[in-house]
Amino acid sequence: MKSSGALSVIELFDEGLHSGVNLALNVEKVLYREKTDLQDLMIFENSTFGRVMSLDGAVQTTEKDEFIYHEMFVHVPLLAHGNVRRVLIIGGGDGGAARQLMKYEDIAVTLVDIDRTVIELSKKYMPSISGGALDDPRLDLVIADGCRFVKETDQHWDVIIIDSTDPHGPGEVLYTAEFYGDCKSCLAPGGIITTQNGVPFVQESELRQSYDRLGALFADVTFYQAAIPSYVGGDMAFGWATDEKSHRSRSLAELAETYMNSGIETHYYTPEVHQAAFALPLHVQKILTREA
């Protein structure tokens, strides 16, 4: 079923991604829906979150709170690194991460997404998220399988942002040890990888699995967190992996100077939030330190 326009076929969106935990959103208007044997993609309007994109019954992004997710995904590694020139995004077809990256001067960005449909729908129905970044000449947009791309490329990047769906179905391969190893092979010296790692409160096993797999490859592996209202279950975790341990030990004064000199404008990120995000709650620390 493919449909577009002002449709009112659904009154309530009920996300049941995690067993026993549901997120219910009123649906004021369905703008687009494509339901096939492979996926169920829907874009609808909600009174609180604005336009919402869901895939297979799980919220992917919303107009109202996407800035939290994308600012923390992008600015934490870039300002921690301090000298980024090339960035690779795996996934991120909504263009939100690309939009944040375009705030910096002299940065070349490659975005690899397997699904052109998501890109085109995001541009049409949720243009504020990408803010024109998907058409920016500084962006090299590649429609391809991200796993194959990092395995075959001979290029290197200072930061790799793995903006994937949850580790179920098509997105599962973006959490494998093989994929992480291939990402490391195309990371420049001192580079940083950040990942989308779900909500620890309801996704403990996924968090620990990524921690173990990245930990076997990198000298400094941890997570940092941000509260994103449309993601059920509490604070969301972003994976952090690098061989340059000094990136995570930058002082608040250093981060503040880099942030000021960058000239970027943010609405959630601050140097103080950056530093505090790595202070993991004890229950998350226990997930990472207990024996597997």
C-alpha positions as CSV (number, residue, x, y, z in Angstrom):
1,M,0.0,0.0,0.0
2,K,1.4,3.4,-1.0
3,S,-0.4,6.5,-0.2
4,S,0.2,10.2,0.3
5,G,-1.8,13.3,1.0
6,A,-4.1,14.2,3.8
7,L,-5.2,10.8,5.0
8,S,-6.9,10.1,8.3
9,V,-6.8,6.3,8.4
10,I,-5.1,6.0,11.8
11,E,-6.0,7.8,15.0
12,L,-3.3,6.4,17.3
13,F,0.3,5.3,16.7
14,D,1.3,2.6,19.2
15,E,5.0,1.8,19.2
16,G,5.7,-1.6,20.7
17,L,9.4,-1.8,19.9
18,H,10.3,-3.1,23.4
19,S,8.3,-5.8,25.0
20,G,6.0,-4.5,27.7
21,V,6.8,-0.8,27.0
22,N,4.7,1.2,24.5
23,L,4.7,4.8,23.2
24,A,1.4,6.0,22.1
25,L,1.1,9.1,19.8
26,N,-2.0,10.6,18.4
27,V,-2.1,10.8,14.6
28,E,-3.7,13.9,13.4
29,K,-2.9,13.3,9.7
30,V,-1.1,10.6,7.8
31,L,1.0,12.3,5.2
32,Y,2.6,9.3,3.6
33,R,2.5,5.5,4.1
34,E,4.1,2.7,2.2
35,K,3.4,-0.8,3.6
36,T,5.0,-3.7,1.9
37,D,6.2,-7.2,2.9
38,L,9.6,-5.7,3.7
39,Q,8.8,-2.6,5.6
40,D,6.1,-0.2,6.9
41,L,7.2,3.4,6.5
42,M,4.9,6.2,7.7
43,I,5.0,9.9,8.1
44,F,2.3,11.5,10.1
45,E,1.5,14.7,12.1
46,N,1.4,14.7,15.9
47,S,0.2,17.6,18.1
48,T,3.3,17.5,20.3
49,F,6.2,16.3,18.1
50,G,5.1,17.8,14.7
51,R,5.8,15.5,11.8
52,V,7.0,12.0,12.8
53,M,8.7,9.4,10.7
54,S,8.3,5.8,11.7
55,L,9.7,2.6,10.2
56,D,8.2,-0.8,11.0
57,G,6.3,0.7,13.9
58,A,9.2,2.4,15.6
59,V,9.7,6.2,15.7
60,Q,12.8,7.2,13.7
61,T,12.7,11.0,14.1
62,T,10.4,13.9,14.8
63,E,10.5,17.5,13.9
64,K,10.3,18.7,17.5
65,D,13.1,16.8,19.2
66,E,15.5,15.7,16.4
67,F,17.8,18.6,17.2
68,I,18.8,16.8,20.5
69,Y,19.7,13.6,18.8
70,H,21.6,15.1,15.9
71,E,23.4,17.8,17.8
72,M,24.8,15.2,20.3
73,F,25.6,12.8,17.5
74,V,27.6,15.3,15.6
75,H,29.0,18.0,17.8
76,V,30.4,15.8,20.6
77,P,32.9,13.9,18.3
78,L,33.7,17.0,16.2
79,L,34.4,19.3,19.1
80,A,36.3,16.6,21.0
81,H,38.5,15.9,18.0
82,G,39.1,19.6,17.3
83,N,40.5,19.2,13.8
84,V,38.0,17.4,11.7
85,R,38.2,17.7,7.9
86,R,36.3,14.7,6.6
87,V,33.2,13.0,8.0
88,L,31.4,9.8,7.0
89,I,27.7,9.2,7.9
90,I,26.4,5.7,7.5
91,G,22.6,5.9,7.3
92,G,21.2,9.3,8.3
93,G,18.9,9.6,5.3
94,D,16.7,12.1,7.0
95,G,19.6,14.6,6.7
96,G,19.7,15.7,10.3
97,A,23.3,14.8,10.9
98,A,24.3,16.3,7.6
99,R,22.6,19.6,8.5
100,Q,24.6,19.8,11.7
101,L,27.8,19.1,9.9
102,M,27.1,21.8,7.3
103,K,27.4,24.4,10.1
104,Y,31.2,23.9,10.0
105,E,33.4,25.4,7.4
106,D,35.9,23.4,5.4
107,I,34.4,20.0,6.2
108,A,33.8,17.4,3.5
109,V,30.9,15.0,4.2
110,T,30.1,11.7,2.7
111,L,26.6,10.2,3.4
112,V,26.0,6.6,2.6
113,D,22.4,5.3,2.8
114,I,20.9,2.2,1.3
115,D,17.4,3.7,0.7
116,R,16.9,6.7,-1.6
117,T,13.2,6.6,-0.7
118,V,13.9,7.8,2.9
119,I,16.0,10.6,1.6
120,E,13.4,11.8,-0.9
121,L,10.6,11.5,1.6
122,S,12.5,13.4,4.2
123,K,13.2,16.2,1.8
124,K,9.5,16.4,0.8
125,Y,7.7,15.9,4.1
126,M,10.2,16.9,6.7
127,P,12.5,19.5,5.1
128,S,13.3,21.3,8.3
129,I,15.3,18.3,9.5
130,S,17.9,18.4,6.6
131,G,17.6,22.1,6.1
132,G,18.9,21.8,2.5
133,A,21.9,19.8,3.6
134,L,21.1,16.9,1.3
135,D,21.4,19.2,-1.7
136,D,24.6,21.0,-0.4
137,P,27.5,20.7,-2.9
138,R,29.8,19.8,0.0
139,L,27.8,16.6,0.6
140,D,28.8,13.5,-1.3
141,L,25.6,11.5,-1.3
142,V,26.1,7.8,-2.0
143,I,23.2,5.4,-2.4
144,A,24.7,2.1,-1.3
145,D,25.0,-0.6,1.3
146,G,27.0,0.9,4.1
147,C,28.5,-2.4,5.1
148,R,29.8,-3.0,1.6
149,F,31.0,0.6,1.3
150,V,33.3,0.6,4.3
151,K,34.6,-2.8,3.3
152,E,35.6,-1.7,-0.2
153,T,36.5,2.0,0.1
154,D,40.2,3.2,0.2
155,Q,39.2,6.5,1.7
156,H,39.7,7.6,5.3
157,W,37.6,9.9,7.6
158,D,38.3,11.8,10.8
159,V,34.9,11.0,12.2
160,I,32.4,8.2,11.3
161,I,28.8,8.6,12.4
162,I,26.8,5.4,12.3
163,D,23.3,6.7,12.3
164,S,21.5,3.4,12.0
165,T,18.1,2.0,13.0
166,D,17.9,-0.4,15.9
167,P,19.7,-3.8,15.7
168,H,16.8,-5.6,14.3
169,G,16.1,-6.6,10.7
170,P,18.1,-4.7,8.0
171,G,19.9,-2.6,10.7
172,E,21.3,-5.6,12.5
173,V,24.4,-5.8,10.3
174,L,25.5,-2.3,11.4
175,Y,26.2,-3.7,14.9
176,T,28.4,-6.6,14.0
177,A,32.1,-7.0,14.8
178,E,32.9,-7.3,11.2
179,F,31.3,-4.0,10.3
180,Y,33.0,-2.2,13.2
181,G,36.3,-3.6,12.0
182,D,35.7,-2.3,8.5
183,C,34.8,1.1,9.9
184,K,38.1,1.2,11.8
185,S,40.0,0.4,8.7
186,C,38.8,3.6,7.0
187,L,39.2,5.8,10.1
188,A,42.1,8.3,9.9
189,P,44.7,8.3,12.8
190,G,43.1,9.8,15.9
191,G,39.6,9.4,14.4
192,I,36.4,8.8,16.3
193,I,33.4,6.6,15.6
194,T,30.0,7.3,17.2
195,T,27.1,5.0,17.0
196,Q,23.3,5.0,17.8
197,N,23.0,2.5,20.7
198,G,19.4,2.8,21.9
199,V,18.1,3.2,25.4
200,P,20.1,1.3,28.0
201,F,17.1,0.9,30.3
202,V,15.3,-1.3,27.8
203,Q,18.2,-2.4,25.6
204,E,20.9,-3.7,28.0
205,S,22.0,-6.6,25.8
206,E,22.5,-4.3,22.7
207,L,24.6,-1.9,24.7
208,R,26.8,-4.6,26.2
209,Q,27.2,-6.3,22.8
210,S,28.4,-3.1,21.1
211,Y,30.7,-2.3,24.1
212,D,32.4,-5.7,23.8
213,R,32.7,-5.6,20.0
214,L,34.1,-2.0,19.9
215,G,36.2,-2.7,22.9
216,A,38.1,-5.4,21.1
217,L,39.1,-2.9,18.4
218,F,39.7,0.4,20.1
219,A,41.7,1.8,23.0
220,D,38.9,4.0,24.3
221,V,35.4,2.8,24.2
222,T,32.4,4.1,26.2
223,F,29.0,5.7,25.8
224,Y,27.5,9.1,26.3
225,Q,23.8,9.9,26.8
226,A,21.1,12.4,26.0
227,A,17.4,12.6,26.8
228,I,15.3,12.4,23.7
229,P,11.6,12.6,24.5
230,S,10.2,10.6,21.5
231,Y,12.5,7.6,22.3
232,V,10.8,5.5,24.9
233,G,12.6,4.2,28.0
234,G,14.8,7.1,29.2
235,D,18.1,8.5,28.1
236,M,19.6,7.3,24.8
237,A,23.1,6.1,24.5
238,F,25.6,7.0,21.8
239,G,28.6,4.7,21.3
240,W,32.1,6.3,21.4
241,A,35.2,4.5,20.0
242,T,38.7,5.9,19.3
243,D,42.3,5.0,19.8
244,E,43.1,8.6,20.9
245,K,42.3,8.7,24.6
246,S,42.9,12.4,24.9
247,H,39.8,13.3,23.0
248,R,37.6,12.4,26.0
249,S,39.8,14.1,28.5
250,R,39.6,17.6,27.1
251,S,38.9,20.2,29.8
252,L,35.8,22.3,29.9
253,A,37.9,25.4,29.0
254,E,39.3,23.6,25.9
255,L,35.8,22.5,24.8
256,A,34.4,26.0,25.3
257,E,37.2,27.6,23.3
258,T,36.7,25.1,20.4
259,Y,32.9,25.6,20.5
260,M,33.3,29.4,20.5
261,N,35.8,29.4,17.6
262,S,33.7,27.0,15.5
263,G,31.0,29.7,15.2
264,I,28.2,27.1,15.2
265,E,24.8,27.6,16.7
266,T,23.2,24.9,18.8
267,H,20.0,24.5,20.8
268,Y,20.9,21.6,23.1
269,Y,24.6,21.1,22.9
270,T,26.9,23.1,25.2
271,P,30.4,22.3,26.3
272,E,29.0,21.6,29.8
273,V,26.4,19.2,28.4
274,H,29.2,17.6,26.3
275,Q,31.3,16.9,29.3
276,A,28.5,15.8,31.6
277,A,27.1,13.4,28.9
278,F,30.0,11.0,29.6
279,A,29.1,10.7,33.3
280,L,27.2,7.5,33.0
281,P,24.6,6.5,35.7
282,L,25.6,3.7,37.9
283,H,23.2,1.2,36.4
284,V,24.7,1.8,33.0
285,Q,28.2,1.4,34.4
286,K,27.2,-1.9,35.8
287,I,26.0,-3.1,32.4
288,L,29.5,-2.4,31.0
289,T,31.5,-3.8,33.9
290,R,29.8,-7.0,34.8
291,E,31.1,-10.2,33.3
292,A,29.4,-11.3,30.1
